[in-house]
Amino acid sequence: MAKATLMIDRSAIVARVDRRLFGAFVEHLGRCVYDGIYEPGHPAADGDGFRRDVVELVSELGTTTIRYPGGNFVSGYRWQDGVGPRDQRPVRRDLAWHSLETNQVGLDEFARWAKLTGSEIMMAVNLGTQGVLDALDLLEYANHPSGTQLSDQRARNGTTEPYGIRMWCLGNEMDGPWQIGAMSADDYGSLAARTAAAMRMAQSDLELVVCGSSSSSMPTFGHWERVVLEHTYEHVDYISCHAYYQERAGDLGSFLASSLDMEYFISTVSTVADEVKLAKNSSKTMKLSFDEWNIWYLDEHRESHEVSETEWPIAPRLLEDVYSVADAVVLGNLLITLLKHHDRVASASLAQLVNVIAPIMTEPGGPAWRQTTFFPFSTTSRMAKGSVIRPVITCDRYETALYGMADVVDAVATLADDGVASVFLVNRSVSEPATIVIDVRGLGVSRVSEAHLLHDDDPYAKNTLAEQDRVGLRPLHDVVLDDGTLTLTLPPVSWAAIGLAR
């Protein structure tokens, strides 16, 4: 049996919990929009064609800021196609995913959907095939009150009040050769700086996100961030990070330690950003927007050739990973990592929200259900409040093929203003339970208010259309709080959340 001791000191504050850490991502890709959030004719559809059962699940998931409309899709997108009378909107080819885009959902519809879910829009502009003027036009349409051509067009289309979108992404993954209009760091940095400066001339209080590397495995990782920030540092507020993880070659031990790569990603980008800050003698500290992160079995999708090279389907079934308990445990650990580095990671978007590598699945004309990854996200979003506290962890370690030595147990805590505390934990061992002793004397708590466990004897158990409730949260039993010491045992390959009250 593995052992771990934790010390949670209320003075070890990382940052205040910003709800933007629990964002998500909706891209016009596969069935994320069409047959996902939008399905006219479904028994649960509203007047706009949005599935109310999906809205309810998104609200339960607890997502906040929703990045839209891409992703790779945005680099070929003409936002003007998605506004105005639906019967007059053109059908276009989406080169990114070799599909047809009907444009039946555009900014106006998506803004109404976001309002249903209580979400804030994080809008992406096309810097792959468009540029400064197109970004300014979209900003005017979205945010200018009235009295201009585009704001009045928005009013004629049914929305008199501006959307007030604050966060804007300056393109997407412009370092990637798969990206339409991919550029060098110098070319992109120059374009992004010009676009950001112009957008701020139109609206000074925008929060702008510049593209960082598409992954930590890119050959230009680090160099890309340095060059782009040398162009844009004084114009933007965030630099983006994108990271996806999967189990490879049956190496569950390395997969369970995936958060070590995320920590490396955050540390490297933060260091480069701070070096640019020093060189520019700037008073601003660059924040990170981890606006794409998830579990994604990309290797398998590439081998399947599911993206057609000859056909142009509408809303094909693409990237519809079915997630296991192990996948959910890793996702819960990635959330722990984002919280532990919340002093630099100010915003994050789980990619994506429905059907496409998503916590929510739907069947056309049928049900919507929760994947295993739904549970750690929804629980963390609900329970993480107040201030993030990074615990001191002493525990057994194990060897991984990809990341070297890794702690068996990882954890983070939060402490709300009303004295309610939450502890989130993971046992990375593939075979051994972990006995955990936590010193919580400094939190001023006296009782366990809730305790949840995500675990199954089969770490590859999944929720499917046939078995939608095969996996779920269960009570974590035998959690004892006595005289400021919390003791519990976690089974192997498990994630847990514990609430503590005064």
C-alpha positions as CSV (number, residue, x, y, z in Angstrom):
1,M,0.0,0.0,0.0
2,A,1.3,3.4,-1.0
3,K,1.5,6.2,1.7
4,A,1.2,9.9,1.5
5,T,1.2,12.8,4.0
6,L,-0.1,16.3,3.1
7,M,0.2,19.6,4.9
8,I,-2.4,22.2,4.0
9,D,-1.4,25.6,5.3
10,R,-3.9,28.4,4.6
11,S,-1.0,30.9,4.1
12,A,0.2,28.9,1.0
13,I,-2.2,30.7,-1.3
14,V,-1.6,30.4,-5.0
15,A,-4.4,32.7,-6.3
16,R,-8.1,33.4,-5.9
17,V,-10.2,31.0,-7.9
18,D,-11.2,32.7,-11.2
19,R,-14.3,31.0,-12.7
20,R,-12.7,31.3,-16.1
21,L,-10.5,28.3,-15.2
22,F,-13.6,26.2,-15.9
23,G,-14.1,27.2,-19.4
24,A,-14.8,25.0,-22.4
25,F,-14.6,25.0,-26.2
26,V,-17.2,24.8,-28.9
27,E,-15.8,24.5,-32.5
28,H,-17.7,23.9,-35.7
29,L,-16.2,20.4,-36.0
30,G,-18.0,17.1,-36.4
31,R,-21.1,17.0,-34.3
32,C,-20.2,19.5,-31.7
33,V,-22.5,22.2,-32.9
34,Y,-24.8,20.4,-35.4
35,D,-26.5,17.3,-33.7
36,G,-24.7,18.4,-30.5
37,I,-25.9,21.7,-29.0
38,Y,-28.1,22.4,-32.1
39,E,-30.7,19.9,-33.4
40,P,-33.9,21.3,-34.7
41,G,-36.7,18.8,-34.6
42,H,-35.3,17.0,-31.5
43,P,-38.0,16.6,-28.8
44,A,-35.9,18.7,-26.4
45,A,-35.2,21.5,-29.0
46,D,-36.2,25.1,-28.3
47,G,-37.4,27.7,-30.8
48,D,-33.8,28.3,-31.9
49,G,-33.1,24.6,-32.4
50,F,-30.9,24.2,-29.3
51,R,-31.3,21.0,-27.3
52,R,-32.5,21.9,-23.8
53,D,-31.3,18.5,-22.4
54,V,-27.7,19.5,-23.5
55,V,-28.2,23.0,-22.0
56,E,-29.1,21.4,-18.7
57,L,-26.0,19.1,-18.8
58,V,-23.7,22.1,-19.7
59,S,-25.1,24.0,-16.7
60,E,-24.5,21.0,-14.5
61,L,-21.0,20.7,-15.8
62,G,-20.3,24.2,-14.6
63,T,-18.5,25.6,-17.6
64,T,-18.0,29.4,-17.7
65,T,-16.1,31.0,-20.6
66,I,-16.8,29.2,-23.9
67,R,-14.2,29.6,-26.7
68,Y,-15.8,29.9,-30.1
69,P,-15.9,29.1,-33.1
70,G,-12.5,27.4,-33.3
71,G,-10.0,25.9,-33.4
72,N,-8.7,25.0,-36.8
73,F,-12.1,25.9,-38.2
74,V,-11.7,29.6,-37.5
75,S,-8.7,30.0,-39.9
76,G,-11.0,29.6,-42.9
77,Y,-14.2,31.1,-41.3
78,R,-16.1,34.1,-42.7
79,W,-18.1,35.3,-39.7
80,Q,-20.4,37.2,-42.0
81,D,-21.8,33.9,-43.4
82,G,-23.3,33.1,-40.1
83,V,-25.5,36.2,-39.6
84,G,-28.7,37.3,-41.2
85,P,-31.7,35.3,-42.4
86,R,-30.8,31.6,-42.2
87,D,-32.3,30.7,-45.5
88,Q,-29.9,33.1,-47.2
89,R,-26.7,31.9,-45.5
90,P,-24.2,30.2,-47.8
91,V,-22.9,26.6,-47.4
92,R,-19.1,26.7,-47.4
93,R,-16.3,24.1,-47.5
94,D,-14.4,23.8,-44.2
95,L,-10.9,22.8,-45.3
96,A,-9.8,22.2,-41.7
97,W,-12.1,19.2,-41.2
98,H,-13.0,18.5,-44.8
99,S,-16.7,19.1,-44.1
100,L,-19.5,21.3,-45.3
101,E,-20.5,24.2,-43.0
102,T,-24.2,25.2,-43.3
103,N,-23.8,28.4,-41.2
104,Q,-27.2,27.7,-39.6
105,V,-25.5,28.6,-36.3
106,G,-23.4,31.8,-36.2
107,L,-22.6,34.5,-33.6
108,D,-26.2,35.6,-33.0
109,E,-27.5,32.1,-32.3
110,F,-24.4,31.1,-30.3
111,A,-24.7,34.2,-28.1
112,R,-28.3,33.2,-27.3
113,W,-27.2,29.6,-26.5
114,A,-24.4,31.0,-24.3
115,K,-27.0,33.0,-22.4
116,L,-29.0,29.9,-21.8
117,T,-26.0,28.2,-20.1
118,G,-24.9,31.3,-18.2
119,S,-21.6,31.3,-20.2
120,E,-19.3,34.1,-21.3
121,I,-18.1,34.0,-24.9
122,M,-14.4,33.9,-25.7
123,M,-14.4,34.9,-29.4
124,A,-11.7,33.8,-31.8
125,V,-10.8,35.9,-34.9
126,N,-9.5,34.6,-38.2
127,L,-5.9,35.5,-38.7
128,G,-5.2,32.6,-41.1
129,T,-7.1,33.8,-44.2
130,Q,-8.3,37.2,-42.9
131,G,-6.7,40.0,-40.9
132,V,-7.0,43.3,-39.1
133,L,-10.0,44.7,-40.9
134,D,-12.1,41.6,-40.6
135,A,-11.3,41.4,-36.9
136,L,-12.4,45.0,-36.5
137,D,-15.6,44.4,-38.4
138,L,-16.4,41.4,-36.1
139,L,-15.7,43.5,-33.0
140,E,-18.0,46.2,-34.3
141,Y,-20.8,43.8,-35.0
142,A,-20.5,42.2,-31.6
143,N,-19.8,45.0,-29.3
144,H,-20.6,48.5,-30.7
145,P,-23.9,49.8,-29.2
146,S,-25.5,51.3,-32.3
147,G,-25.3,53.9,-35.0
148,T,-22.7,52.2,-37.3
149,Q,-23.3,49.9,-40.3
150,L,-22.4,46.7,-38.5
151,S,-24.0,47.4,-35.1
152,D,-27.2,48.4,-36.9
153,Q,-27.0,45.2,-39.0
154,R,-26.8,43.3,-35.7
155,A,-30.0,45.1,-34.5
156,R,-31.8,44.3,-37.8
157,N,-30.8,40.7,-37.2
158,G,-32.6,40.7,-33.9
159,T,-30.1,41.8,-31.2
160,T,-30.2,45.5,-30.3
161,E,-27.9,45.2,-27.3
162,P,-24.2,44.6,-27.8
163,Y,-22.8,41.3,-26.8
164,G,-20.0,42.9,-24.7
165,I,-17.5,40.1,-25.5
166,R,-14.3,40.8,-23.5
167,M,-11.9,38.0,-24.3
168,W,-10.7,37.6,-27.9
169,C,-8.3,35.0,-29.3
170,L,-6.0,36.3,-32.1
171,G,-6.2,33.3,-34.4
172,N,-5.5,29.7,-33.6
173,E,-2.4,27.5,-33.6
174,M,-0.6,29.6,-36.2
175,D,2.6,27.6,-35.6
176,G,1.0,24.4,-37.0
177,P,1.6,23.3,-40.6
178,W,-2.0,21.9,-40.5
179,Q,-3.4,25.4,-39.9
180,I,-4.8,27.3,-42.9
181,G,-2.5,30.3,-43.3
182,A,0.2,29.0,-40.9
183,M,3.0,31.5,-40.4
184,S,6.4,31.9,-39.0
185,A,6.6,33.3,-35.5
186,D,7.8,36.7,-36.9
187,D,5.0,36.9,-39.4
188,Y,2.4,35.9,-36.9
189,G,3.7,38.1,-34.2
190,S,3.7,41.1,-36.4
191,L,0.1,40.5,-37.6
192,A,-1.1,39.7,-34.1
193,A,0.5,42.9,-32.8
194,R,-1.2,45.0,-35.5
195,T,-4.5,43.3,-35.0
196,A,-4.4,43.8,-31.2
197,A,-3.4,47.4,-31.4
198,A,-6.3,48.2,-33.8
199,M,-8.8,46.3,-31.7
200,R,-7.7,48.2,-28.6
201,M,-8.2,51.5,-30.6
202,A,-11.8,50.4,-31.1
203,Q,-12.3,49.1,-27.5
204,S,-9.6,49.7,-24.9
205,D,-10.8,47.2,-22.2
206,L,-10.6,44.1,-24.3
207,E,-8.6,41.0,-23.0
208,L,-6.6,39.6,-25.9
209,V,-5.0,36.2,-26.2
210,V,-2.1,35.6,-28.5
211,C,-1.3,32.2,-29.9
212,G,1.4,30.2,-28.2
213,S,2.7,26.8,-29.3
214,S,0.2,24.1,-30.3
215,S,1.9,21.7,-28.0
216,S,5.1,21.2,-26.0
217,S,6.3,18.7,-28.6
218,M,6.4,21.3,-31.4
219,P,10.0,21.8,-32.7
220,T,9.7,25.6,-32.2
221,F,8.3,25.3,-28.6
222,G,9.8,28.1,-26.5
223,H,11.3,29.9,-29.4
224,W,7.8,30.6,-30.9
225,E,6.6,32.1,-27.6
226,R,9.7,34.3,-27.3
227,V,9.4,35.7,-30.8
228,V,5.7,36.2,-30.7
229,L,5.8,38.0,-27.3
230,E,8.6,40.2,-28.5
231,H,6.1,41.6,-31.0
232,T,3.0,41.5,-28.9
233,Y,3.9,41.8,-25.2
234,E,2.5,45.2,-24.6
235,H,-0.6,44.6,-26.7
236,V,-2.0,41.4,-25.2
237,D,-3.0,39.9,-21.8
238,Y,-2.6,36.2,-22.3
239,I,-0.6,33.7,-24.3
240,S,-2.3,30.4,-25.2
241,C,-1.3,26.9,-24.3
242,H,-2.7,23.7,-25.9
243,A,-2.1,20.2,-24.6
244,Y,-3.7,16.8,-25.2
245,Y,-2.9,13.5,-23.6
246,Q,-3.6,9.8,-24.3
247,E,-2.5,6.4,-23.1
248,R,0.0,4.9,-25.6
249,A,1.2,1.3,-25.9
250,G,-0.6,0.2,-22.8
251,D,1.6,2.4,-20.6
252,L,-1.0,3.4,-18.0
253,G,1.6,4.5,-15.5
254,S,3.0,7.2,-17.7
255,F,-0.5,8.2,-18.8
256,L,-1.6,8.7,-15.2
257,A,1.4,11.1,-14.7
258,S,0.5,13.3,-17.7
259,S,0.1,16.3,-15.5
260,L,3.9,16.4,-15.2
261,D,4.0,17.4,-18.9
262,M,1.4,20.1,-18.3
263,E,3.6,21.4,-15.4
264,Y,6.6,21.5,-17.8
265,F,4.5,23.4,-20.4
266,I,3.4,26.0,-17.8
267,S,6.8,26.4,-16.4
268,T,8.5,26.8,-19.8
269,V,6.0,29.3,-21.2
270,S,6.0,31.3,-17.9
271,T,9.8,31.5,-17.9
272,V,10.0,32.6,-21.5
273,A,7.3,35.3,-20.9
274,D,9.2,36.6,-17.8
275,E,12.4,36.8,-19.8
276,V,10.6,39.0,-22.4
277,K,9.1,41.0,-19.6
278,L,12.5,41.7,-18.2
279,A,14.0,42.5,-21.6
280,K,11.2,45.0,-22.3
281,N,11.4,46.4,-18.8
282,S,7.6,45.9,-18.5
283,S,5.6,46.1,-15.4
284,K,3.0,43.6,-16.7
285,T,3.2,39.8,-16.0
286,M,1.9,37.8,-18.9
287,K,-0.9,35.3,-18.0
288,L,-1.5,32.0,-19.6
289,S,-4.7,30.9,-21.3
290,F,-4.8,27.1,-21.4
291,D,-7.6,27.3,-24.0
292,E,-7.3,23.8,-25.3
293,W,-6.7,20.8,-23.0
294,N,-8.2,17.4,-22.7
295,I,-7.7,13.6,-23.3
296,W,-7.6,13.0,-27.0
297,Y,-6.8,9.7,-28.8
298,L,-5.3,11.5,-31.7
299,D,-3.1,8.6,-32.9
300,E,-6.1,6.4,-33.3
301,H,-8.1,9.0,-35.2
302,R,-5.2,9.6,-37.6
303,E,-4.9,5.9,-38.3
304,S,-8.6,5.6,-38.9
305,H,-8.6,8.2,-41.7
306,E,-12.1,9.3,-40.5
307,V,-11.6,12.7,-42.0
308,S,-12.5,12.1,-45.6
309,E,-10.2,13.2,-48.4
310,T,-12.8,12.8,-51.1
311,E,-16.3,13.5,-49.5
312,W,-17.6,16.7,-48.0
313,P,-20.2,15.6,-45.4
314,I,-22.2,17.8,-43.1
315,A,-21.6,17.3,-39.4
316,P,-19.8,13.9,-39.7
317,R,-19.0,11.8,-36.7
318,L,-15.4,12.9,-36.0
319,L,-13.2,12.6,-32.9
320,E,-15.9,11.0,-30.8
321,D,-13.7,9.5,-28.1
322,V,-15.5,7.4,-25.5
323,Y,-13.7,8.0,-22.2
324,S,-12.7,5.5,-19.5
325,V,-12.3,5.8,-15.8
326,A,-8.5,6.1,-16.3
327,D,-9.1,9.0,-18.7
328,A,-11.3,10.7,-16.2
329,V,-8.7,10.3,-13.4
330,V,-6.1,11.9,-15.6
331,L,-8.5,14.8,-16.5
332,G,-9.1,15.3,-12.8
333,N,-5.3,15.4,-12.2
334,L,-4.9,18.0,-15.0
335,L,-7.5,20.1,-13.2
336,I,-5.5,19.8,-10.1
337,T,-2.5,21.1,-12.0
338,L,-4.3,24.0,-13.5
339,L,-5.4,25.0,-10.0
340,K,-1.9,24.6,-8.5
341,H,-0.6,27.0,-11.2
342,H,-3.5,29.4,-11.1
343,D,-1.2,32.3,-10.4
344,R,-0.1,32.1,-14.0
345,V,-2.9,30.1,-15.7
346,A,-5.8,32.6,-15.5
347,S,-8.1,31.0,-18.0
348,A,-8.6,27.5,-19.4
349,S,-10.9,25.8,-21.9
350,L,-11.7,22.1,-21.9
351,A,-11.7,21.0,-25.5
352,Q,-14.4,20.3,-26.5
353,L,-17.9,20.4,-24.9
354,V,-20.3,18.1,-26.8
355,N,-19.6,14.9,-28.9
356,V,-16.1,15.9,-30.1
357,I,-13.6,14.7,-27.4
358,A,-16.2,15.8,-25.0
359,P,-17.7,15.2,-21.5
360,I,-21.2,15.3,-23.0
361,M,-22.5,12.9,-25.7
362,T,-25.7,13.0,-27.7
363,E,-27.5,10.8,-30.1
364,P,-29.6,12.4,-32.9
365,G,-33.2,12.2,-31.9
366,G,-32.2,10.5,-28.8
367,P,-30.6,11.0,-25.4
368,A,-27.7,13.1,-24.0
369,W,-25.5,11.6,-21.4
370,R,-22.4,12.2,-19.2
371,Q,-19.0,10.7,-20.1
372,T,-16.7,9.6,-17.3
373,T,-14.7,12.9,-17.7
374,F,-17.9,14.9,-16.8
375,F,-17.6,14.0,-13.2
376,P,-14.2,15.4,-12.1
377,F,-14.9,18.6,-14.1
378,S,-18.4,19.3,-12.7
379,T,-17.4,18.5,-9.1
380,T,-14.2,20.6,-9.2
381,S,-16.1,23.5,-10.8
382,R,-18.8,23.3,-8.1
383,M,-16.5,22.8,-5.1
384,A,-13.4,24.9,-5.9
385,K,-14.1,28.3,-4.4
386,G,-12.2,31.1,-2.7
387,S,-8.4,30.7,-2.6
388,V,-6.3,28.0,-4.1
389,I,-3.8,26.4,-1.6
390,R,-0.9,24.3,-2.8
391,P,-0.3,21.6,-0.2
392,V,3.1,20.2,0.7
393,I,3.1,16.5,-0.3
394,T,5.4,13.8,0.9
395,C,4.6,10.4,-0.6
396,D,5.9,7.3,-2.3
397,R,7.0,7.6,-5.9
398,Y,7.0,5.4,-9.0
399,E,9.0,5.2,-12.2
400,T,7.4,6.2,-15.5
401,A,8.7,5.5,-19.0
402,L,7.9,9.0,-20.2
403,Y,8.3,11.3,-17.3
404,G,10.8,9.6,-14.9
405,M,9.8,9.6,-11.3
406,A,6.3,10.6,-10.3
407,D,4.5,11.1,-7.0
408,V,1.9,8.4,-6.4
409,V,-0.5,11.0,-4.9
410,D,-1.2,14.5,-6.2
411,A,-3.5,17.1,-4.6
412,V,-4.7,20.6,-4.3
413,A,-7.0,22.5,-1.9
414,T,-9.3,25.5,-1.9
415,L,-10.6,27.6,1.0
416,A,-13.7,29.7,0.5
417,D,-14.4,32.9,2.3
418,D,-17.1,31.2,4.5
419,G,-14.5,28.7,5.8
420,V,-15.6,25.8,3.6
421,A,-12.6,23.9,2.3
422,S,-12.2,21.4,-0.6
423,V,-9.4,18.9,-1.2
424,F,-9.0,17.3,-4.6
425,L,-6.8,14.2,-4.8
426,V,-5.6,11.5,-7.2
427,N,-4.0,8.1,-6.7
428,R,-1.8,7.4,-9.8
429,S,-0.8,3.9,-8.8
430,V,-2.1,1.3,-11.2
431,S,-2.3,-1.4,-8.6
432,E,-1.9,-0.2,-5.0
433,P,-4.3,1.7,-2.8
434,A,-2.9,4.8,-1.1
435,T,-3.3,5.7,2.6
436,I,-3.3,9.5,2.9
437,V,-2.9,11.5,6.1
438,I,-3.6,15.3,5.7
439,D,-2.9,18.0,8.3
440,V,-5.8,20.5,8.0
441,R,-5.4,22.1,11.4
442,G,-4.7,25.5,9.8
443,L,-8.0,25.5,7.9
444,G,-10.2,25.7,11.0
445,V,-12.5,22.9,9.9
446,S,-14.3,20.4,12.1
447,R,-16.3,18.1,9.9
448,V,-16.4,16.3,6.5
449,S,-19.4,17.7,4.6
450,E,-19.1,15.6,1.5
451,A,-16.7,13.0,0.0
452,H,-16.8,11.7,-3.6
453,L,-14.8,9.0,-5.4
454,L,-14.3,8.3,-9.0
455,H,-13.1,4.7,-9.3
456,D,-14.0,1.3,-10.9
457,D,-12.4,-2.1,-10.5
458,D,-12.1,-1.9,-14.3
459,P,-10.1,1.3,-15.0
460,Y,-11.3,1.1,-18.6
461,A,-15.0,1.1,-17.8
462,K,-16.9,3.6,-19.9
463,N,-20.3,5.2,-20.3
464,T,-21.9,4.5,-23.7
465,L,-25.2,4.9,-25.5
466,A,-26.1,1.4,-24.3
467,E,-24.8,1.9,-20.8
468,Q,-25.1,5.6,-20.0
469,D,-24.7,5.3,-16.3
470,R,-22.1,2.5,-16.1
471,V,-19.6,4.9,-14.4
472,G,-20.4,7.7,-11.9
473,L,-19.3,9.3,-8.7
474,R,-19.7,7.2,-5.5
475,P,-19.4,8.1,-1.9
476,L,-15.9,7.9,-0.5
477,H,-16.3,6.0,2.7
478,D,-14.1,5.9,5.9
479,V,-12.9,9.5,5.6
480,V,-12.1,10.5,9.2
481,L,-11.4,14.0,10.5
482,D,-10.1,13.9,14.0
483,D,-8.3,16.8,15.8
484,G,-7.2,18.5,12.6
485,T,-6.0,15.3,10.9
486,L,-7.9,13.9,7.9
487,T,-7.2,10.3,7.0
488,L,-8.5,8.3,4.0
489,T,-7.6,5.6,1.6
490,L,-7.9,5.9,-2.2
491,P,-8.0,2.8,-4.4
492,P,-5.7,2.6,-7.4
493,V,-6.4,4.7,-10.5
494,S,-8.8,7.0,-8.6
495,W,-9.8,10.6,-8.2
496,A,-11.5,12.1,-5.1
497,A,-13.0,15.4,-3.8
498,I,-13.6,16.1,-0.2
499,G,-15.5,19.0,1.3
500,L,-14.7,20.2,4.9
501,A,-16.7,22.6,7.0
502,R,-16.4,24.4,10.3
